[in-house]
Amino acid sequence: MTADELDFWSFVELANTRLAGEFGFRHQLATEVLLTLNRASNIVTYDLEASVHRPRGRSWSGFRLLFVTWLAGPLEAKKAAELTGMSRAAVSNLTKTLVAEGMLERAPGEHDGRSVLLSLTERGRREMLEVFRAQNEREHEWASVLTETEQRILIMLLDKLITNRTQFDVRGRN
């Protein structure tokens, strides 16, 4: 099969065959699990961004920061970074843009002079109600291909992956 003829699943099969046969790697199922997880995450994220957020002039990262602030805020920028899975620098840069657009407000933090407290403006709250309505409908379309039981099993399995990452040296954000 040529590279032009490959689709995702035939590539995974090719990868497993070559990794085992040519290079002697033994954990093909682990590779398949993580390739599939990454692909699914990328497809869903791209779809949500393209169908819900970009038409409204918002990026996926911008939505994540607004979403966390909407539901958990007001909160310190450091906590927003933790909850969104973004770096503090990314949150800081996004905050500047969202403040300029009238979506977020910044205030001095309660703990020290360097921390920043983020909260949604009234405009931000209105937009989040509107945008999340569209997002939630799209989420439902994605999730509805699975039964409710399958959805709960998938959540359980993903939680198991996330929770047990402490068993080895994981690099990256929480």
C-alpha positions in Angstrom: 0.0 0.0 0.0 1.4 3.4 -0.9 1.3 6.4 1.4 -1.4 8.0 -0.8 -3.7 5.0 -0.1 -3.4 5.1 3.7 -6.2 6.2 5.9 -5.9 6.6 9.7 -6.7 2.9 10.5 -4.5 1.5 7.7 -1.7 3.7 9.0 -2.1 2.4 12.5 -1.9 -1.1 11.2 1.2 -0.3 9.2 2.7 1.4 12.2 2.1 -1.6 14.4 3.5 -4.0 11.8 6.7 -2.0 11.2 7.3 -1.0 14.8 7.1 -4.7 15.8 8.7 -6.3 12.8 11.5 -3.9 11.8 12.2 -2.3 15.2 11.2 -4.8 17.7 8.9 -2.7 19.8 6.5 -4.8 21.8 3.6 -2.5 22.9 1.6 -2.1 19.7 -1.7 -2.0 21.6 -0.5 0.9 23.7 0.6 2.7 20.6 -2.9 2.1 19.0 -4.7 3.3 22.1 -2.8 6.6 22.3 -2.8 7.2 18.6 -6.6 6.7 18.6 -7.1 8.8 21.7 -5.1 11.6 20.3 -6.9 11.4 16.9 -10.3 11.5 18.5 -9.4 14.4 20.7 -8.0 16.4 17.7 -11.0 15.7 15.5 -13.6 16.7 18.2 -11.6 19.8 19.2 -11.2 20.9 15.6 -14.9 20.3 14.9 -16.0 22.3 18.0 -13.7 25.1 17.2 -14.6 25.2 13.5 -18.4 24.8 13.9 -19.0 26.7 17.1 -16.2 29.1 18.1 -14.4 30.4 14.9 -17.7 31.6 13.4 -18.1 33.8 16.6 -14.5 35.0 16.3 -13.2 32.9 19.2 -10.5 30.3 19.4 -10.7 27.0 21.2 -8.2 28.4 23.8 -10.2 31.5 24.2 -13.4 29.5 24.8 -11.6 27.3 27.4 -10.4 30.3 29.4 -13.9 32.0 29.2 -15.6 28.7 30.1 -13.5 28.0 33.2 -13.8 31.6 34.3 -17.6 31.6 33.7 -18.1 28.5 35.8 -15.4 28.7 38.5 -14.6 32.4 38.6 -13.6 34.8 39.8 -10.3 33.0 39.9 -6.6 33.6 39.9 -4.9 33.4 36.5 -2.7 30.6 37.9 -5.8 28.5 38.8 -7.3 29.3 35.3 -4.1 27.9 33.8 -4.4 24.7 35.8 -8.1 24.2 35.0 -7.7 24.9 31.3 -4.5 22.8 31.0 -2.8 25.9 29.5 0.5 27.5 30.5 0.4 30.6 32.6 1.9 32.5 29.7 -0.9 31.4 27.4 -3.5 32.4 29.9 -1.8 35.8 30.3 -1.7 36.4 26.6 -5.3 35.3 26.1 -6.4 37.5 29.1 -5.0 40.6 27.4 -7.0 39.9 24.3 -10.2 39.0 26.1 -9.9 42.1 28.4 -9.5 44.3 25.3 -12.6 42.7 23.8 -14.6 43.4 26.9 -15.1 39.7 27.8 -12.9 39.5 30.9 -12.0 41.8 33.8 -8.6 41.7 35.7 -8.3 42.7 39.3 -5.4 42.4 41.7 -5.3 39.0 43.4 -6.1 38.6 47.0 -2.9 36.7 48.0 -0.2 39.0 46.8 0.4 42.0 44.5 1.6 39.8 41.6 -1.5 37.6 41.3 -4.4 38.5 39.0 -8.0 37.7 39.6 -10.1 37.0 36.4 -13.8 37.4 36.1 -16.3 37.6 33.2 -17.8 40.9 32.3 -21.6 41.1 31.8 -20.9 40.8 28.0 -18.7 37.7 28.7 -21.5 36.1 30.7 -24.1 36.8 27.9 -21.7 35.3 25.3 -20.9 32.2 27.3 -24.6 31.5 27.7 -25.1 31.8 24.0 -22.0 30.0 22.9 -22.3 27.1 25.3 -25.8 26.5 24.1 -24.4 25.8 20.7 -21.4 23.9 22.1 -23.6 21.7 24.2 -25.8 20.8 21.2 -22.7 19.9 19.2 -21.3 17.9 22.2 -24.6 16.0 22.3 -24.3 15.2 18.6 -20.9 13.7 19.1 -21.7 11.8 22.3 -25.0 10.4 21.0 -23.3 7.9 18.8 -22.6 6.1 22.1 -25.2 4.8 24.4 -25.4 6.4 27.8 -23.7 3.3 29.3 -20.9 3.5 26.7 -20.5 7.2 27.5 -20.1 6.4 31.2 -17.7 3.6 30.5 -15.6 5.9 28.3 -15.5 8.6 31.0 -14.5 5.9 33.5 -11.7 4.6 31.3 -10.4 8.1 30.5 -10.5 9.0 34.2 -8.5 5.8 34.9 -5.8 6.9 32.4 -5.7 10.4 33.9 -5.8 9.4 37.6 -3.1 6.7 37.2 -0.6 8.9 35.5 1.1 9.4 38.8 2.5 5.9 38.6 5.2 7.1 36.2 7.0 10.4 35.5 4.5 12.4 33.5 5.6 15.7 32.0 3.2 18.4 31.2 0.3 20.3 32.7 -2.3 18.9 35.0 
